[in-house]
């Protein structure tokens, strides 16, 4: 089928939302679909080493000063989305897609407008929800309780109902959307992992040497956006608490934006205990995780987002430290050290417990490596392809 994918974001940036968009598209292309991605004027192109015929189309660079790549709301995105609407309209007019696949609430709204304009073509709209729009805005401190919150919540509920079929990235988000969707045309399509990225890597010792990491310490890696709604505040405080008690762990913070992380490391004198890697290149992630002993994800359940980073940890065969969320349980089963309470104290306690149990670390890591094969992007694409056919 001809599929027009709407990515209202600076695609490609090396973070979870973009990884889902890219890997879904690549896997759907392998199943014979013809994929076009409409996106903003900024972001990286798909690397040449990836053999693909995906057609990446960008809006014009009228907002040439807008260079924000990190996650989070910005009022200028309203202008970018209007320009993206124009781009999607033109692509739908010329390419005549059978499916419009809209990512995020903005992409779904744009897709719905274009679908209605070309109503006689009977284009089907797939809504790919990555989390709650309103809750994400609140988590980024861009929206507070009050009339604006109520307005955005109303808008979000309307968008939740616009698509012919809804795809959600987590069970938590599915429960929220089920409350407002008038039909049961909804399916959970979890994030996946490209297990091929974790084959033919050097030894752990060699990877550590390449990254100039200390030997003899337990390396705990966090990879992803260094922003508040990813649970970074929990992690920063937990790192301080853990290092007061033990000098065994060494932490990697890999991602962006780096200003908050740099300030945290400098103010607390943690230069010898924390390595900041930024920017984080998705295609270099396997070596970072190959050099690590544990992956950590401090995200709470507030925004309803899935956690693609957990699957990367699993693909690398790492045990995982995280909060006891239903979505995390679905991915990890017995492959995690779960913090029972969503708090700094509980997270720090779990880190200390994990690093003192090397046998359990190894066991959980091996279990995750095996389970990762159940969450390949090929499996996700098969599900989506069946939805397309319906």
Residue pairs with C-beta under 8 A, 6 or more apart in sequence:
1 33
1 34
1 97
1 98
1 99
1 388
2 33
2 34
2 36
2 95
2 96
2 97
2 98
2 99
3 28
3 33
3 34
3 35
3 36
3 97
3 98
3 99
3 100
3 101
3 388
4 36
4 38
4 88
4 91
4 92
4 95
4 97
4 99
4 100
4 101
5 21
5 25
5 35
5 36
5 37
5 38
5 101
5 102
5 103
6 38
6 39
6 84
6 88
6 100
6 101
6 102
6 103
6 107
6 108
6 110
6 111
7 18
7 21
7 37
7 38
7 39
7 40
7 103
7 107
8 39
8 40
8 77
8 80
8 81
8 84
8 103
8 104
8 106
8 107
8 110
9 17
9 18
9 21
9 39
9 40
9 43
9 103
9 104
10 39
10 40
10 42
10 43
10 68
10 69
11 18
11 21
11 22
11 37
11 39
11 40
11 43
11 56
12 18
12 21
12 22
12 43
12 44
12 45
12 46
13 43
13 44
13 69
13 70
14 44
14 279
14 280
14 281
14 282
14 285
15 70
15 71
15 224
15 225
15 255
15 280
16 191
16 224
16 225
16 305
16 306
16 307
16 308
16 309
17 71
17 103
17 104
17 130
18 43
18 282
19 191
19 282
19 308
20 103
20 128
20 130
20 169
20 191
20 308
21 37
21 103
22 46
23 192
23 194
23 377
23 380
24 128
24 377
24 380
24 381
24 384
25 35
25 37
25 54
26 50
26 52
26 54
26 377
27 192
27 377
27 378
27 380
27 381
28 35
28 381
28 384
28 385
29 35
29 52
29 53
29 54
30 378
30 381
31 381
31 382
31 385
33 385
33 388
34 53
35 54
35 55
36 54
36 55
36 56
36 57
36 91
36 95
36 97
37 54
37 55
37 56
37 57
38 57
38 58
38 59
38 84
38 87
38 88
38 91
39 56
39 57
39 58
39 59
39 84
40 58
40 59
40 80
40 84
41 58
41 59
41 60
41 61
41 62
41 63
41 64
41 66
41 80
42 66
42 67
42 69
43 58
43 69
45 56
46 52
46 54
46 56
47 283
49 283
57 87
57 91
58 87
59 80
59 83
59 84
59 86
59 87
60 83
62 83
63 76
63 79
63 80
63 83
66 74
66 76
66 80
68 74
69 256
70 225
70 227
70 256
70 257
71 140
71 225
71 227
71 229
72 140
72 142
72 227
73 136
73 137
73 140
73 142
73 143
77 106
81 106
81 110
84 110
85 110
85 113
85 114
88 100
88 110
88 111
88 114
89 114
89 117
91 97
92 100
92 114
92 117
92 118
92 123
93 118
96 121
97 123
98 123
98 124
98 388
99 123
99 124
99 125
99 126
99 388
100 111
100 114
100 115
100 123
100 124
100 125
100 126
101 111
101 126
101 128
102 108
102 109
102 110
102 111
102 112
102 125
102 126
102 127
102 128
102 163
103 128
103 130
104 128
104 129
104 130
104 133
105 129
105 133
105 156
105 159
107 128
108 125
108 127
108 128
108 129
108 159
108 162
108 163
109 159
109 162
111 125
111 127
111 163
112 125
112 159
112 162
112 163
114 123
115 123
115 124
115 125
124 164
124 165
124 388
125 162
125 163
125 164
125 165
126 163
126 164
126 165
126 166
126 167
126 384
126 387
126 388
127 159
127 160
127 162
127 163
127 165
127 166
127 167
128 167
128 169
128 189
129 160
129 166
129 167
129 168
129 169
129 173
129 177
130 169
130 173
130 305
130 306
131 169
131 170
131 173
131 303
131 304
131 305
131 306
132 156
132 173
132 176
132 303
132 304
133 152
133 155
133 156
133 159
134 143
134 149
134 152
134 153
134 156
135 302
135 303
135 304
136 229
136 303
136 305
137 143
137 152
138 144
138 149
138 302
139 228
139 229
139 302
139 303
140 227
140 228
140 229
141 228
143 149
143 152
157 180
160 166
160 177
160 180
160 181
161 180
161 181
161 182
164 185
165 185
165 186
165 187
165 387
165 390
166 177
166 181
166 185
166 186
166 187
167 186
167 187
167 188
167 189
167 384
167 387
168 174
168 177
168 186
168 187
168 188
168 189
169 188
169 189
169 190
169 191
169 305
169 306
170 188
170 190
170 304
170 305
170 306
170 327
171 188
171 326
171 327
171 330
172 301
172 304
172 325
172 326
172 327
173 304
173 305
173 306
174 186
174 188
176 304
177 186
178 184
178 186
187 383
187 387
189 380
189 383
189 384
190 306
190 330
190 331
190 375
190 380
191 306
191 307
191 308
191 311
191 375
191 380
192 311
192 375
192 376
192 377
192 378
192 379
192 380
193 308
193 311
193 312
193 314
193 315
193 372
193 375
193 376
193 377
194 315
194 376
194 377
195 315
195 372
195 373
195 376
197 283
197 285
197 286
197 315
198 286
198 289
198 290
198 315
198 316
198 317
201 207
201 286
201 287
201 290
202 210
202 287
202 290
204 290
204 291
205 215
207 287
207 288
207 290
207 291
208 214
208 215
208 219
208 291
210 287
210 291
211 275
211 277
211 287
211 288
211 291
213 219
213 250
213 252
213 275
213 291
214 250
217 247
217 248
217 249
217 250
218 248
218 249
218 250
218 293
218 294
218 355
219 249
219 250
219 251
219 252
219 291
219 292
219 293
219 294
220 249
220 250
220 251
220 252
220 292
220 293
220 294
220 295
220 296
220 321
220 351
220 355
221 251
221 252
221 254
221 288
221 289
221 292
221 294
221 295
221 296
221 313
221 318
222 235
222 251
222 252
222 253
222 254
222 255
222 295
222 296
222 297
222 298
222 309
223 252
223 254
223 255
223 280
223 285
223 288
223 289
223 295
223 309
223 312
224 230
224 254
224 255
224 280
224 297
224 309
225 255
225 256
226 232
226 253
226 255
226 256
226 257
226 258
226 260
226 261
226 278
227 257
229 299
229 302
229 303
229 305
230 298
230 299
231 297
231 298
231 299
231 300
231 323
232 260
232 261
232 298
234 298
234 300
234 342
234 343
234 344
234 347
235 296
235 298
235 347
236 261
236 264
237 344
237 348
238 298
238 344
238 347
238 348
238 351
239 251
239 270
239 273
239 274
240 268
240 270
241 344
241 345
241 348
242 249
242 348
242 351
242 352
243 249
243 270
243 273
245 352
246 352
246 355
247 273
248 355
249 273
249 351
249 355
250 273
250 274
250 275
251 273
251 274
251 275
252 274
252 275
252 277
252 288
252 292
253 261
253 274
253 275
253 276
253 277
254 276
254 277
254 278
254 280
254 285
254 288
255 277
255 278
255 279
255 280
256 278
256 279
256 280
258 276
258 278
261 276
261 278
262 276
264 270
265 271
265 274
265 276
277 288
280 288
285 312
286 315
286 316
289 295
289 312
289 313
289 315
289 316
289 318
290 316
292 316
292 318
293 318
293 361
294 318
294 319
294 320
294 321
294 354
294 355
294 361
295 309
295 310
295 312
295 313
295 316
295 318
295 319
295 320
295 321
296 320
296 321
296 322
296 351
297 307
297 309
297 310
297 313
297 320
297 321
297 322
297 328
298 322
298 323
298 347
299 305
299 307
299 322
299 323
299 325
300 323
300 325
300 342
301 323
301 325
301 326
301 327
301 342
306 327
307 322
307 327
307 328
307 331
310 320
310 322
310 328
310 331
310 332
311 331
311 372
311 375
313 320
313 368
314 320
314 331
314 332
314 335
314 368
314 369
314 371
314 372
314 375
315 369
315 372
316 369
317 365
317 366
317 368
317 369
317 372
318 365
318 368
319 335
319 336
319 337
319 354
319 360
319 361
319 362
319 363
319 364
319 365
319 368
320 328
320 332
320 335
320 336
320 337
320 364
320 368
321 336
321 337
321 339
321 347
321 350
321 351
321 354
322 328
322 332
322 336
322 337
322 338
322 339
323 338
323 339
323 342
323 346
323 347
324 338
324 339
324 340
328 336
328 338
329 338
331 371
331 375
332 368
332 371
333 367
333 371
334 364
334 367
335 364
335 365
335 367
335 368
335 371
336 364
337 350
337 351
337 353
337 354
337 360
337 364
338 350
339 346
339 347
339 349
339 350
340 346
354 360
354 361
355 361
